[in-house]
């Protein structure tokens, strides 16, 4: 049996832009992708802390070090610049893999899209 579990999350990132006239997705700074062990094209769920919206999209790599979190296409209707969001990735694990299961959590600074801490949740 396989069980879908939290793989990693970027907690309380700030939306820096919402671009309606784009094909679709979320652009995430490459430094944040590396810290969260997320990949370009990976499906993620976006949780908007400001308005309660929850929706899925896929990742596009943003420029390293710029702190960009940009919702593109239809997703741009679900959040506004300045909104706080949680970006969640899931993965499917079998029973043996769950023995050492530890998702990666990236906590953001409140005032900017820089990493406050990274840890593996127990």
C-alpha positions, 0 to 999 in steps of 0.5 A, a space after each residue: 500500500 502507498 500513502 500520500 504524505 507531506 513531502 515538504 512545504 514553504 511556510 508563510 511565503 509572501 506573494 510578490 506578484 500575480 500575473 494573470 496574462 501567463 500560461 499558468 503556475 507558480 514561480 518560486 525563487 530557486 533558493 527556496 526550491 532547493 531548501 524545500 527539495 521541490 522540483 520544476 514542474 512538480 505539482 503543489 498545493 497553495 494555501 492562501 492564509 489571507 483568504 482561505 483559498 486552496 488550489 493546485 498548480 505546478 512549479 516554475 523556477 524563479 531567479 535565484 536570490 530574488 525572493 520571487 513568489 509569483 502566481 501566474 495565469 488562473 492562479 493569479 485570481 486566487 491571491 494578491 501581491 502581499 498575501 501570505 501563502 503556504 506552498 505544500 508538496 506531497 509524495 507517495 510512500 510505501 510502508 518501508 519508506 515511512 520508517 524514516 519519513 521526515 518532511 522538509 519544512 522551510 519557514 520564511 521571515 515575516 517581512 521578506 521571502 528569505 529563509 528563517 529556518 529549515 528543518 525536517 519534521 519528526 
